Amino acid sequence: MTADREAELLASVPDGLFIGGEWRPAASGNSLRVFDPSTGRVVKKIADAGPEDGKAAMDAAADAFPAWAATPARQRAEILRRAFDLLQERKEDFALLMTIEMGKPLAEARGEVAYGGEFLRWFSEETARIQGRYGANPEGTGRMIVSQHPVGPCFLITPWNFPLAMATRKIAPALAAGCTVVIKPAELTPLTTLFFAKLLEDAGLPKGVVNVFTTSTSGAVSEPIIRDPRLRKLSFTGSTPVGQKLLEQASHGVLRTSMELGGNAPFVVFDDADLDKAVDGAMLAKFRNIGQACTAANRFIVHRSVADEFASRVTERVKAFTMGRGTEEGVVIGPLIDDRAVVKAEELVTDAVTRGATLLAGGQRGVIDGLGDGTFYEATVLTDVQAGSNILREEIFGPVLAIVPFDTEDEAVAIANDTEYGLVSYVFTESLSRGQRMIDKLETGMMGLNVGVVSNAAAPFGGWKMSGLGREGGAEGIHEYLQTKYTLTASPYA
């Protein structure tokens, strides 16, 4: 990948705020810097919004809502479909942009473009399928009409780790339902959302339906929006502590909320598992996105009879990984998002080893020739991780695979459920009955049975316990942006 190609792409990304269909600088004139985590270099300066910019975005969304809500479903669907088609045409640009600002290998970035695009296609199809019902009441004195209506202007807050897919997963159902949007991408990876807003503009989206602001002072800009009485929906993907704070703020206006929060996914390998499938699944569940995913497997709970063989196989695979800048051919492990992520991985691994875990691979900061300021951490395998280790309680968000042995099915379930989180679990067993028992017993909103990736635009994504509220994707996803009205009419026979 040439430097000229990257420079050309970065120059084509808007550097302003997208408010009311117009690109504008921040009211203060301030700007924020976006870095390439593989080099530590600044790649672009963009507008740094303040509270007045947030209010302008909210004004634009509120003004545009009545007309957009009244737009026929087929027209909304066609705009989403055009956006999908444009994304396919520009997929290489989006993939490269994500690799530059987030660090993921280019092959994975292409996968995210495909995944993120499916939300546009799926919800373009769901737009015309919003249904209600009609029927006589039991007493026969009237007719009941149940109808669905858009909730109103929405505030969407997306994370840094999947900058395209998290935007499309929220924007697409909101637009399909007839809602308008203010979206705030993460400060670390804002360029993809700005580039996507440009795509929506090209797809013919009316002015004010989607508004984007980027900021280095998220709380100061977001809180007035959340407390604005015109706002009716808040959707957030990020950490549980931040989600809890946002829920407190949302309670003031009794907002509809969707919260996709932290995870601590168990990956359970039983003694009858197909180890080839389990190892392949482990590579996907752990090292996708360099381990920086809320769905990443955090705790590998492996039956003692196969634990050594499983550890040996995954270690062999991990040692063969190539680490480097994501634009380079064959790279599997790119940089972590920033130095704080590297420090966290170091601390969790050190704590586990101090408590008795065995380090089989990795365990060090990565140093790449020519990329001295990159935030790399080696792909790591730990085995015999002891109870009480921080790595079993905290979300790793890095390329560290931690193995815990177990002896009985009940013990595996107890270890898997011993967490405040409940987003996703992974189970590998060739027993159909055991698989069915795990569906019943594991306290997670999603589960992969003999597979290492569960995300799909047609499926309801979301968790239990402190992993969040609501669902994104699937037939359920559009209902997060709809509200129900019941109307009683007099019986035509009265």
C-alpha positions, 0 to 999 in steps of 0.5 A: 500500500503506497503512502500516496494512496493513503494520503489521497484517501485521507484528503478525501475524508471531510474534516468538519462536522456534518450538521443539517446537511452541511459540513462546517467547522466547530463553532470554537474553531478548535480541532482534534488530532487523529493518530495511526496507532501503528506509528503514533503519527498524526494522520488528520486534524478534524473539527473538535465540537463543543456544546453549541455544536451539539445543540446545533446537531440536535436542532437539525435532527429535531427539525428534520424528524417530522418530514422524515417520519412521514416519508414513505417506507419504500423511499427510506428503504431505497436510500438505505439500499443505495447506501449499501450499493455505494459502500460496495463500490467504495469498500477498499477505501473504507477498509484502508481508512479503518486500518489507518485509524484503528490498526486492524489488518486490512483483511479484517477491515474488509470483513468489517465492511462486508459485515457493516454493509449488511445492516444497510441491506437488512434494514432496507428490507425491514423498512417496508415490513413494519407491522401492526394488528387489527381486531375486535376486542373480546367484548365485541364493543370495539375494534383495536388498532395497534400501530408502530411509530418512530420514537423520534430523534435519536442520539447514537454513541459508537465505540472505536473498535468497529468504526463502520459496523457500529455506525451502520448497526445503529443508523440503519434501523433508526432510518428504517424506522423513520427516526432522525439521528445525531451520532458521535463517533469515538475520538480515537476513530472518527474518520470512518463515520465522517466518510460514511456520512459523506456516503449517505449524503451521496445516497440522497439522504435528506438534510438533517436526517443524520448529523455527525459531530466529533469531539474531545470533550464527549461528556460536555457535549453529550450531556446537554443532548441527552437532557434535551426534551426533544431527544427520545432515544439513546443508543450506546456501545462501550464500557459498562461504567460509561453505560451506567452513567449514561443511563442515569442521565437518560432517566431524566427524560425517560428515554428509550435506551439501547446499551451494548456494554462490556463482555467477559466471554467464556469459551468452553471446550468439552472432552468430546469436542472436535479439537480441530474445530475448537482451535479454529474457533479459538483463533476467531473468537480470541484474535479477531480485531486483535482481541479488541471486541466485546465478543472476544473470548476472554476465558478459555475453560477447557476440560482437563483431559484435552487442556494440554493438547488444546494449549499446544495447538493454539500456541503453535498457531499463535507463534506463527502469527505475523505482527505489524502494520495492518496494511502489510500483507500477511499481518494478523496482529496489528497494534492495539488502539493506544498505549493504555491498552498495551499497559492493561494487557501487560498488567493482566498477564503479569498478574496471572503469571505471578499467581501461578499461570504458565506463559506459553507464548508472547507476553511482551510489548511488540517492537517492529522495525520502523514502527518504534512508536506503534502500540503493539503487544504480542499474541499471548497464550497463558495456561493453568490460570488460577482462580482470583486472577484479574484476567478472569474478571476483567475484559482483556481487550487484547490478544491474550488467550487464557486457559483454565482447566475444568473436570465436570460439566457443572464446574464448567458452567459455574466458571463460565457464569461467574461474572457480572457480564453476559454478552456471549459464550462459545461452546465446543462439544459433539454432544447434541444434548450437552449443547442444548443444556448449555443453551439453557444454563449459560447466562449470556444473550448470545451463544456460539455452538461449535463456531467462533463468530456469532455476529450477523445482521439478521440476528439479535445482538445483545447481552444479559446482566451488565452487558446491556439492554436491548438488541441490535440487528435482526427483526428485533433491531428495528423495534428499538426505534419504534413505539407502540400505539393502541387505538380503540374504535367503536364497533361498526355494529354498535 
